[in-house]
Amino acid sequence: MRIRVKIGVLLLMSSPAMAQLPGDRPAPNPHSTRSVVIARNGMIATSQPLASAAGLQVMQEGGNAIDAAITAAAVLAVVEPTMNGIGGDLFAIVHDGETRQLRALNASGRSPYATSPDVFASKSLESIPDSGILSVSVPGVVDGWVELLKHHGTISLERALTPAINYARNGFPVSEVVAHQWEDSTQKLMRDPVAASTFLHNGRAPRTGEVFSNPTLARSLELIATEGRDAFYGGPLAEAIVETSRQQNGLFAMKDFLDHRSDWVDPISTNYRGYEVYEMPPNTQGITALQMLNLLEDYDLQTLGHNSAEYLHLVVEAKRIAFADRNAFIADPDSVPQAVLSTLLSKNYAALRRKEINLDYRADSYKPGNPSDQIAAAEGRQDLSGRDLGDTIYMTAADGDGNVISLIQSLFGNFGSGVVAGDTGIVLQNRGSLFSLKKDHPNLLSPHKRPFHTLVPAMVFSNDRPWLSFGVMGGDMQPQGHVQVLLNLIDFGMNIQEAGEAARIRHSPLGVLLESAITAEARWGLQQRGHRLRNSIGAFGGFQGILIDPTTGVLMGGSDPRKDGLAIGF
């Protein structure tokens, strides 16, 4: 008896923290701590359970996936204010179940007409600030919601905004991850008196479980619900943003808002092992994920083994090549020639760049390729990899009629610019900080121009039908996350929950960031190949995804435990 007791004590003392590991579950899924959510009629996956529930209710009442998505997106703009809001931007890829048409919406905003590199030079600024009014471009979220409902929805804007208005006015309990992010943003919010009074309680962030309300934002949402997009782009809300800009020596005028429009565009794609992977075209980094897939397709990744050193080395080197091109060429679509995009996406270009990868050791550096002599000759390219704030929400919804939406909206940095517009409760994004001030760069700051964007929703087709709608949040992590999730599904046969939950890596200027589940053997192998390694927490984004069974049409949802999210269906 004494021996058994002692052994028990020893086992208890030597065990990890008191948390369930994937292998403790009775289900045979070694990479996940929760089950796949399975339903037939409708499904939604978001980073907040309150948003998922609001979207699900819309579908249960007869609305479609796009109705559910906009309802949930509006709730997210209230209950996760650290990451997103109506002062941010939006991108979406939509499959219409009736017409079987696939298209994408670019609802990102543009710079003020009054801006230019000379303006910043006159202020003795060599780069655009990461926060403050000079980092703000016109917010596109509201127009994005209106466009999506107009072309693919069935409910009114007022109905879609009702749950968000309720949470803004009556309050919501703050979730765990959001509370942590909020606390980290305290000093940023304190720099703007209006932001501090709106989002802090006596100078501190609300804690987990505390109820937070934003009555000024509720009034703004009510105005949008009754007056539509004009309230934001031509009415009192635009006027409030312009007045805040004037008071803080910003550059906005009413014309900047009156002239704003979202654009419907064709998604770009590549075929990876028989699956057609769709991403957003520039001004986003969607092409970067597609380039990585093209580079990796020639390798037998399954044989190398999931998260082995050999496999992870290839993922890192593919990322480095794709990001070298991203940082040189991706900008406002009007600044990127179609010939450049076509070349970057081609399999022949990938084959040429693949020759630069040494299987045994990391390259010192990778230069951009040469898809266009005109652009490749430019000097002074902006390195965007060091400006990764990446605070974002991603969500997806699908219904039994074949409607599918992949949607992402963001403020960029935690609480964006840190500027709240007057008494609107609206915090403004800081996407303008990603413009370059280098005169020959395609992402050069110019009047009424879209900046480079990190936001990338994705969708995958199999046999000409939607098979997967998914995304991974987190700035530079997004294309890296997209690729790792897809490889998990396609090359390693994981289910949708496993694919999003499995341990990830992230290459950054600091080196290769690793989650704790990456093995000691893999770490040693990466070090032998010259990689600098760092453990990290919270740097690997957040995943949401819905997989559609091609035979039965059954919907399978996954949600990342790295966030507060929930996949739910009926």
C-alpha positions in Angstrom: 0.0 0.0 0.0 2.8 2.4 0.9 4.5 1.7 -2.4 1.4 2.3 -4.4 0.7 5.6 -2.6 4.3 6.8 -3.2 4.1 5.9 -6.9 0.8 7.7 -7.2 2.3 10.8 -5.6 5.3 10.7 -7.9 3.1 10.4 -10.9 1.0 13.3 -9.8 4.0 15.5 -9.1 5.7 14.6 -12.5 2.6 15.2 -14.6 2.1 18.4 -16.6 -0.3 21.2 -15.5 -3.7 19.9 -14.6 -5.2 20.2 -18.1 -6.5 17.7 -20.6 -4.3 16.7 -23.4 -5.6 15.5 -26.8 -4.6 11.9 -26.1 -6.8 11.9 -23.0 -10.0 12.0 -25.1 -11.8 8.8 -26.1 -12.1 10.0 -29.7 -9.2 8.9 -31.9 -8.0 12.4 -32.8 -4.5 13.0 -31.5 -4.2 16.6 -32.4 -7.4 18.1 -30.9 -9.0 18.6 -27.5 -12.6 19.0 -28.7 -14.8 17.2 -31.2 -15.8 18.4 -34.6 -19.2 20.1 -34.7 -21.5 18.4 -37.1 -24.8 19.6 -38.5 -26.9 19.6 -41.7 -28.9 22.8 -42.0 -26.5 25.6 -41.1 -23.3 26.3 -39.3 -21.3 29.3 -38.1 -17.9 29.6 -36.5 -16.6 32.8 -34.9 -14.2 33.9 -32.2 -17.0 34.7 -29.8 -19.8 32.4 -28.6 -22.2 35.3 -28.3 -21.6 36.1 -32.0 -22.0 32.5 -33.1 -25.3 32.2 -31.2 -26.6 35.4 -32.8 -25.8 34.2 -36.3 -27.2 30.7 -35.6 -30.5 32.2 -34.5 -30.8 34.1 -37.8 -30.4 30.9 -39.7 -32.8 29.0 -37.5 -35.4 31.8 -38.2 -35.0 31.2 -42.0 -32.1 33.5 -42.9 -29.1 32.3 -44.9 -25.4 32.0 -44.2 -24.7 35.6 -45.3 -27.5 37.0 -43.0 -25.9 35.0 -40.2 -22.4 36.2 -40.9 -23.4 39.9 -41.0 -25.3 39.5 -37.7 -22.4 37.8 -36.1 -19.9 40.3 -37.5 -21.8 43.2 -36.0 -21.9 41.4 -32.6 -18.1 40.8 -32.9 -17.7 44.6 -33.5 -19.2 45.1 -30.0 -18.0 42.1 -27.9 -14.4 41.9 -29.2 -13.5 45.6 -29.5 -9.8 44.9 -29.2 -9.7 43.2 -32.6 -12.4 44.8 -34.7 -15.2 47.3 -35.0 -17.1 49.5 -37.4 -14.1 51.7 -37.6 -12.2 48.9 -39.4 -12.0 47.1 -42.7 -13.5 43.9 -44.1 -12.9 41.3 -46.8 -15.1 38.4 -47.8 -15.3 35.5 -50.2 -18.9 34.4 -51.0 -20.4 31.4 -52.7 -24.0 31.9 -53.8 -25.8 28.6 -53.5 -28.4 29.4 -56.1 -26.2 30.8 -58.9 -23.1 28.8 -57.9 -21.2 32.1 -58.4 -18.0 32.7 -56.4 -16.8 36.3 -55.9 -15.0 38.4 -53.3 -15.7 41.7 -51.7 -12.9 44.2 -51.0 -14.3 46.5 -48.3 -11.1 48.2 -47.3 -10.8 51.9 -47.1 -8.5 54.4 -48.8 -6.2 57.2 -47.6 -7.3 60.8 -47.3 -7.2 62.9 -50.5 -5.1 65.4 -48.6 -2.3 62.9 -47.8 1.1 62.5 -49.5 4.7 61.6 -48.5 5.4 65.3 -48.5 2.9 65.8 -45.7 4.8 63.4 -43.6 8.2 64.8 -44.6 6.9 68.2 -43.5 6.2 66.7 -40.1 9.7 65.2 -40.0 8.3 61.7 -40.1 10.3 59.0 -42.0 7.5 56.5 -41.6 3.8 56.5 -40.8 3.0 56.2 -37.1 1.6 52.9 -35.8 -1.2 54.8 -34.0 -2.9 58.1 -33.8 -5.0 59.9 -36.4 -2.3 59.9 -39.1 -2.4 56.1 -39.2 -6.2 56.0 -40.1 -7.6 55.2 -43.5 -11.4 55.4 -44.3 -13.2 52.5 -42.5 -14.8 50.0 -44.9 -16.7 47.6 -42.6 -20.2 49.3 -42.7 -20.2 49.5 -46.5 -19.1 45.9 -46.6 -22.0 44.8 -44.4 -24.4 46.7 -46.6 -23.0 45.3 -49.9 -23.1 41.7 -48.6 -26.7 41.9 -47.5 -27.7 43.8 -50.6 -26.3 41.2 -53.0 -26.5 37.9 -51.0 -28.6 38.4 -47.9 -32.4 38.1 -47.2 -32.8 40.2 -44.0 -32.7 43.9 -43.4 -29.7 45.7 -42.0 -31.8 46.7 -39.0 -32.5 43.0 -38.2 -28.8 42.1 -38.6 -27.7 44.9 -36.2 -30.3 44.2 -33.5 -28.2 41.8 -31.4 -25.1 44.0 -31.6 -27.2 47.1 -30.5 -28.5 45.1 -27.6 -25.0 44.0 -26.4 -23.7 47.6 -26.8 -26.5 49.2 -24.9 -27.1 46.5 -22.2 -23.6 45.1 -21.9 -21.9 41.8 -22.4 -19.6 39.7 -20.1 -16.0 40.1 -21.3 -14.4 36.8 -22.4 -11.0 35.5 -21.2 -8.7 36.1 -24.2 -10.3 39.5 -24.9 -9.8 40.6 -21.3 -6.1 39.8 -21.6 -5.8 41.7 -24.9 -7.8 44.6 -23.4 -5.4 44.9 -20.4 -2.4 44.9 -22.7 -3.9 47.9 -24.5 -4.5 50.0 -21.4 -1.6 52.4 -22.1 -2.6 52.9 -25.7 -6.1 53.8 -24.7 -4.9 56.2 -22.1 -3.2 58.3 -24.7 -6.6 59.4 -26.1 -9.0 60.8 -23.4 -12.1 59.8 -25.3 -10.8 56.3 -25.9 -10.0 56.0 -22.2 -13.4 57.1 -21.1 -15.1 54.8 -23.6 -13.1 51.6 -23.1 -11.6 51.8 -19.5 -13.2 51.6 -16.1 -11.5 54.1 -13.8 -8.3 53.7 -15.8 -8.3 49.9 -16.1 -9.5 47.4 -18.6 -12.6 45.3 -17.7 -11.7 41.8 -16.3 -12.9 38.4 -17.4 -16.6 38.1 -16.6 -17.2 41.8 -16.0 -20.1 43.3 -17.9 -19.1 46.1 -20.3 -21.4 48.3 -22.3 -20.8 51.0 -24.9 -24.0 53.1 -25.1 -22.4 55.6 -27.5 -21.6 52.8 -29.9 -25.2 51.5 -29.5 -26.5 54.9 -30.7 -24.1 54.8 -33.7 -25.3 51.3 -34.6 -29.0 52.4 -34.2 -28.3 55.3 -36.6 -26.8 52.9 -39.2 -29.7 50.5 -38.7 -32.3 53.2 -39.5 -30.4 55.4 -42.0 -28.2 52.8 -43.7 -24.6 53.4 -45.0 -25.3 57.1 -45.5 -25.2 57.6 -41.8 -21.6 56.5 -41.7 -20.3 57.8 -45.0 -22.3 61.0 -45.5 -24.1 61.8 -42.2 -23.3 62.5 -38.6 -20.9 59.6 -38.1 -18.6 60.7 -40.9 -18.9 64.3 -39.6 -17.8 63.2 -36.2 -14.7 61.3 -37.6 -13.8 64.3 -39.8 -14.1 66.7 -36.8 -12.0 64.4 -34.6 -9.4 64.4 -37.4 -9.4 68.2 -37.6 -9.0 68.5 -33.8 -6.0 66.1 -33.9 -4.4 67.6 -37.0 -5.4 64.8 -39.2 -6.1 64.9 -42.9 -9.7 63.7 -43.4 -12.5 65.7 -45.1 -16.1 64.7 -45.9 -15.2 63.9 -49.5 -13.0 61.0 -48.3 -16.1 59.3 -46.9 -18.6 60.4 -49.6 -16.4 58.8 -52.2 -15.8 55.5 -50.4 -17.0 52.4 -52.2 -16.4 48.7 -51.7 -15.4 46.6 -54.8 -16.6 43.2 -55.9 -13.6 41.3 -57.4 -12.7 37.9 -58.6 -10.7 35.8 -56.1 -7.3 34.4 -57.1 -6.5 30.8 -56.9 -4.1 27.9 -57.3 -4.6 24.2 -57.6 -3.0 22.2 -54.7 -3.1 18.4 -55.1 -6.4 18.6 -56.9 -8.0 21.2 -54.6 -8.7 24.7 -55.9 -7.6 27.2 -53.2 -9.2 30.7 -53.4 -7.8 33.8 -51.7 -8.3 37.5 -52.0 -6.2 39.4 -54.6 -4.2 42.5 -53.7 -4.2 44.7 -51.8 -4.2 41.7 -49.5 -1.5 39.0 -49.0 -3.7 36.2 -50.2 -1.3 35.6 -53.1 1.4 34.8 -50.5 -0.4 31.7 -49.2 -0.9 30.5 -52.8 2.8 31.0 -53.6 3.7 29.0 -50.5 1.4 26.1 -51.6 2.9 26.2 -55.1 6.4 26.0 -53.7 5.6 23.1 -51.4 3.5 21.0 -53.8 6.5 19.3 -55.3 7.6 17.8 -52.0 6.3 14.5 -50.4 5.3 16.2 -47.2 3.4 13.2 -45.8 6.5 11.0 -46.0 8.6 13.7 -44.1 6.1 13.5 -41.2 3.9 16.1 -39.6 5.8 18.8 -37.8 9.1 17.0 -38.4 12.2 19.1 -38.7 12.4 18.4 -42.4 8.8 19.4 -43.0 8.9 22.6 -40.9 12.2 23.6 -42.6 10.4 23.5 -45.9 7.4 25.5 -44.6 9.7 28.2 -43.2 11.8 28.5 -46.4 8.7 28.6 -48.6 7.3 31.4 -46.3 10.5 33.4 -46.6 10.5 33.3 -50.4 6.8 34.2 -50.6 7.2 37.0 -48.2 10.1 38.5 -50.1 7.8 38.8 -53.0 4.9 40.0 -50.9 7.0 42.8 -49.4 8.2 44.0 -52.8 5.1 43.8 -55.0 1.8 43.7 -53.1 -0.2 47.0 -52.8 -3.4 48.7 -54.0 -4.6 46.6 -57.0 -4.3 49.7 -59.3 -0.5 49.7 -58.5 0.1 46.0 -59.3 0.2 45.0 -63.0 -1.8 41.9 -63.8 1.3 40.4 -65.5 3.1 40.5 -62.1 0.2 38.7 -60.4 0.0 36.1 -63.1 3.7 35.4 -62.9 3.8 35.2 -59.1 0.9 32.6 -59.2 2.4 30.5 -61.9 3.7 27.0 -61.3 6.7 27.7 -63.5 7.7 30.6 -61.3 7.3 28.4 -58.2 9.6 25.8 -59.8 12.3 28.4 -60.4 12.1 29.8 -56.9 12.0 26.2 -55.4 15.5 25.7 -56.7 16.7 28.3 -54.2 15.7 26.1 -51.2 18.5 24.1 -49.6 17.0 21.0 -47.9 19.8 20.9 -45.4 20.2 24.5 -44.3 18.4 27.8 -44.2 19.2 30.5 -46.7 20.8 33.7 -45.4 18.2 35.6 -47.2 15.8 35.5 -50.2 15.5 38.4 -52.6 12.2 39.2 -54.4 11.8 37.4 -57.8 11.7 39.2 -61.1 8.1 38.9 -62.4 8.2 42.3 -64.0 11.3 44.3 -64.9 9.6 47.5 -64.2 8.7 46.7 -60.7 11.5 44.4 -59.8 14.0 47.2 -60.5 12.5 49.4 -57.8 14.8 50.3 -54.9 14.0 50.8 -51.3 11.3 48.2 -50.8 9.4 48.3 -47.6 9.9 45.4 -45.3 6.4 44.8 -43.9 7.4 41.8 -41.8 8.4 44.0 -38.9 5.1 45.9 -38.7 3.0 42.9 -37.6 0.3 44.0 -35.1 -2.3 41.7 -36.6 -5.4 42.0 -34.4 -8.3 40.5 -36.3 -11.4 38.4 -36.2 -12.2 35.7 -38.7 -15.5 34.0 -39.1 -17.3 31.7 -41.5 -20.9 30.5 -42.1 -22.6 27.9 -44.4 -26.1 26.8 -44.8 -28.0 23.8 -46.3 -28.7 25.6 -49.6 -25.0 25.9 -50.5 -24.4 29.5 -49.4 -21.0 29.9 -47.9 -19.1 33.0 -46.7 -15.6 33.4 -45.5 -15.3 36.8 -43.8 -12.6 38.7 -41.9 -12.7 42.2 -40.4 -10.1 44.1 -38.3 -8.8 47.2 -36.8 -5.2 46.0 -37.4 -3.5 46.9 -34.1 -5.1 46.3 -30.7 -7.8 49.1 -30.7 -6.5 50.2 -34.0 -5.2 53.7 -34.0 -6.3 54.2 -30.3 -8.5 57.1 -31.5 -12.2 57.2 -30.8 -14.3 59.6 -32.9 -16.1 62.0 -30.7 -19.2 60.6 -28.9 -19.7 57.8 -31.4 -18.0 55.0 -29.5 -16.2 54.1 -32.7 -12.5 53.3 -32.5 -10.7 53.9 -35.8 -8.3 51.4 -37.4 -4.7 52.1 -38.2 -4.3 50.3 -41.6 -2.8 53.5 -43.1 0.3 52.7 -41.1 1.2 50.0 -43.6 1.8 52.4 -46.5 5.3 52.9 -47.6 7.0 56.3 -47.9 9.6 54.9 -50.3 9.1 56.7 -53.6 9.5 53.7 -55.9 7.5 51.2 -54.0 4.0 50.1 -55.3 2.7 50.6 -51.8 3.8 54.2 -51.7 1.3 56.5 -49.9 -0.8 58.4 -52.3 -4.1 60.2 -52.1 -7.3 58.1 -52.1 -5.3 54.8 -52.2 -5.8 51.5 -50.5 -2.8 50.3 -48.3 -1.3 46.8 -48.3 -3.5 44.6 -46.1 -2.8 41.5 -44.1 -6.5 40.3 -44.1 -7.1 37.1 -46.0 -10.3 35.0 -45.9 -10.1 31.8 -47.9 -12.2 29.1 -49.5 -11.3 25.8 -51.1 -13.2 23.9 -53.8 -13.3 20.2 -54.6 -14.9 19.1 -57.9 -16.1 22.6 -58.6 -18.0 22.8 -55.2 -17.2 24.5 -51.9 -15.3 22.0 -49.7 -13.8 24.3 -47.1 -14.2 27.8 -45.8 -11.6 28.9 -43.3 -9.2 31.5 -42.1 -6.5 32.2 -39.5 -6.2 35.5 -37.7 -3.1 37.4 -36.9 -1.2 39.7 -39.3 1.8 37.9 -40.8 0.6 34.6 -39.4 -2.4 34.5 -41.7 -0.8 33.1 -44.9 1.5 30.9 -42.8 -1.6 29.6 -40.8 -3.6 29.1 -44.0 -0.8 26.8 -45.4 -0.3 24.8 -42.3 -4.1 24.2 -41.9 -4.4 23.1 -45.5 -1.4 20.8 -45.3 -2.9 19.3 -42.1 -6.2 18.6 -44.0 -4.9 17.6 -47.4 -1.5 16.0 -46.8 -2.0 14.6 -43.3 -5.7 13.7 -43.4 -6.7 15.5 -40.3 -10.3 16.5 -39.6 -11.3 20.2 -39.5 -10.9 20.5 -35.7 -7.5 18.8 -35.7 -6.3 20.8 -38.6 -6.9 24.1 -36.8 -5.8 23.0 -33.4 -2.6 21.1 -34.2 0.6 22.8 -33.1 1.8 25.6 -35.4 5.0 27.5 -36.1 5.5 31.1 -37.2 8.5 32.6 -38.9 9.2 36.1 -37.9 12.1 38.6 -37.7 12.8 37.1 -34.4 13.3 33.6 -35.9 11.0 30.6 -35.8 8.4 30.8 -33.1 7.2 27.5 -31.8 4.3 26.2 -29.8 5.0 23.9 -26.9 3.8 20.7 -28.7 6.6 20.9 -31.3 8.9 18.0 -30.3 12.5 18.2 -29.0 13.6 16.2 -32.0 12.0 18.7 -34.4 13.6 21.6 -32.5 17.0 20.0 -32.7 16.6 19.4 -36.4 15.6 23.0 -37.1 18.6 24.3 -35.1 20.9 22.0 -37.1 19.5 23.7 -40.2 20.5 27.1 -38.9 17.1 28.3 -37.6 16.9 30.5 -34.6 14.1 29.2 -32.3 11.9 30.8 -29.8 9.0 29.6 -27.7 6.0 31.8 -27.9 2.4 32.1 -26.5 -0.3 33.9 -28.5 1.6 34.4 -31.7 -0.1 31.7 -33.8 -3.4 33.3 -34.7 -6.9 31.9 -34.2 -8.6 29.5 -36.6 -12.3 29.0 -37.6 -13.3 26.6 -40.3 -16.3 24.8 -41.9 -15.7 21.7 -44.1 -18.6 20.5 -46.3 -18.8 16.8 -47.0 -18.8 16.4 -50.8 -21.1 13.3 -50.7 -23.6 14.1 -48.0 -23.4 17.9 -47.7 -23.0 17.6 -44.0 -21.3 20.6 -42.4 -18.3 20.0 -40.1 -17.1 22.9 -38.0 -13.9 23.6 -36.1 -12.9 26.4 -33.7 -9.5 27.3 -32.3 -9.0 26.9 -28.5 -6.4 29.6 -28.8 -9.3 32.0 -28.9 -12.6 32.3 -27.1 -14.5 31.0 -30.2 -17.3 28.5 -31.0 -18.5 26.6 -34.0 -22.2 25.7 -33.7 -24.8 24.4 -36.1 -28.3 22.9 -36.3 
